[in-house]
Amino acid sequence: MLSSLPANQGDNAPISEINVTPLVDVMLVLLVIFILTAPLLAQAIQVNLPQTVKAPTADPAATYLTLFADGRFELDQTAVDDTTLATALSEKLINEPELVLRLESDASVPYEQVAQLLAIAKQAGIKRLSMATEAR
């Protein structure tokens, strides 16, 4: 610091440099305070939402189609064949338009048989399908 002073002013000359260390310390403390309080301020916003009556949600009607390993299948625990299945599904759709077909298939059944049943269900007008699985 003494090297920056002119040689003719001596020891009593005022220092013309600004000490920025305290300023940096204060700014760092303010930055930390801002970082800590900003998330709290963002979550403190209150909004009064309008109140409505909650409509009861009813589960849609489901019918169960079970495909066994030996190739036979049942609709709601009643044995059916290809033609009877299409007619039974069409009749159920007349009574319940939002009918969900829940397909339960044995793991050893070839995909071709499952695909054939899905095609029959689609021709009958089934729009919603649920495939049953088992957690391991």
C-alpha positions in Angstrom: 0.0 0.0 0.0 2.8 2.4 0.7 4.1 1.9 -2.8 1.0 3.6 -4.2 1.6 6.8 -2.3 3.6 9.5 -4.1 7.1 10.0 -2.6 6.6 13.6 -1.7 3.5 13.2 0.5 5.0 11.2 3.3 3.2 9.3 6.1 0.4 11.8 6.8 -1.2 11.6 3.3 -4.8 10.3 3.1 -5.2 6.8 1.5 -7.1 7.1 -1.7 -8.1 3.4 -2.1 -11.5 2.0 -1.0 -11.6 -1.1 1.2 -14.3 -3.3 -0.4 -13.9 -6.3 2.0 -16.7 -5.2 4.3 -18.9 -4.5 1.4 -18.4 -8.0 -0.1 -19.1 -9.5 3.4 -22.4 -7.7 3.7 -23.4 -8.6 0.1 -22.7 -12.3 0.7 -24.7 -12.3 3.9 -27.6 -10.6 2.1 -27.3 -13.2 -0.7 -27.5 -16.1 1.7 -30.6 -14.6 3.4 -32.3 -14.1 0.1 -31.6 -17.7 -1.0 -33.0 -19.0 2.2 -36.2 -16.8 2.3 -37.1 -16.8 -1.4 -38.7 -20.3 -1.4 -40.7 -19.5 1.8 -42.1 -16.4 0.1 -43.1 -18.3 -3.0 -45.1 -20.8 -1.0 -46.9 -18.3 1.2 -49.2 -17.0 -1.6 -52.8 -17.6 -0.5 -55.5 -18.1 -3.1 -59.2 -18.4 -2.2 -60.6 -20.9 -4.7 -64.4 -21.1 -5.3 -66.3 -23.8 -3.6 -68.3 -26.4 -5.5 -70.3 -29.5 -4.7 -68.3 -32.6 -5.3 -70.1 -34.9 -7.6 -70.0 -38.5 -6.6 -67.8 -40.6 -8.8 -69.2 -44.0 -9.6 -67.0 -46.7 -10.9 -68.0 -47.7 -14.4 -69.7 -51.1 -14.8 -67.2 -53.9 -15.6 -67.7 -57.2 -17.2 -65.0 -59.9 -16.8 -63.7 -62.0 -19.7 -61.5 -64.8 -18.5 -59.3 -66.8 -21.0 -58.0 -70.1 -19.6 -54.8 -71.9 -20.6 -56.8 -74.7 -22.4 -58.4 -72.1 -24.8 -61.9 -71.9 -23.3 -63.2 -68.6 -22.0 -65.9 -67.3 -19.8 -67.8 -64.0 -19.6 -68.7 -63.2 -16.0 -68.1 -66.8 -15.0 -70.4 -68.1 -17.7 -68.9 -70.3 -20.5 -69.3 -68.7 -23.9 -68.0 -69.3 -27.5 -67.0 -66.8 -30.2 -70.5 -66.0 -31.5 -72.2 -66.0 -28.1 -69.5 -63.6 -26.8 -70.1 -61.0 -29.4 -73.9 -61.1 -28.8 -73.5 -61.0 -25.0 -71.2 -58.0 -25.2 -73.5 -56.1 -27.5 -76.4 -56.7 -25.1 -74.4 -55.6 -22.1 -73.4 -52.4 -24.0 -77.1 -51.6 -24.7 -77.7 -51.6 -20.9 -74.4 -49.9 -19.9 -72.8 -47.7 -22.6 -69.7 -47.0 -20.5 -69.0 -50.7 -20.0 -65.4 -51.7 -19.3 -64.2 -55.1 -20.4 -61.7 -56.6 -18.0 -59.6 -59.2 -19.7 -58.1 -61.9 -17.5 -55.9 -64.2 -19.4 -53.6 -67.1 -18.3 -50.0 -66.3 -18.8 -49.5 -69.4 -21.0 -52.2 -68.4 -23.5 -50.7 -67.5 -26.9 -51.1 -63.8 -27.9 -53.1 -64.9 -31.0 -56.0 -66.1 -28.9 -56.0 -62.9 -26.9 -55.9 -60.8 -30.1 -58.9 -62.7 -31.5 -60.9 -62.0 -28.3 -60.0 -58.3 -28.5 -61.1 -58.2 -32.1 -64.5 -59.8 -31.2 -64.9 -57.2 -28.4 -64.1 -54.4 -30.7 -66.6 -55.6 -33.2 -69.2 -55.8 -30.4 -68.6 -52.1 -29.7 -66.4 -52.2 -26.6 -64.5 -49.0 -26.3 -62.9 -49.4 -22.8 -60.6 -52.3 -21.9 -58.8 -53.2 -18.8 -56.2 -56.0 -18.8 -55.8 -57.8 -15.4 -52.2 -58.5 -14.3 -50.7 -59.9 -11.1 -47.9 -58.2 -9.2 -44.8 -60.3 -8.6 
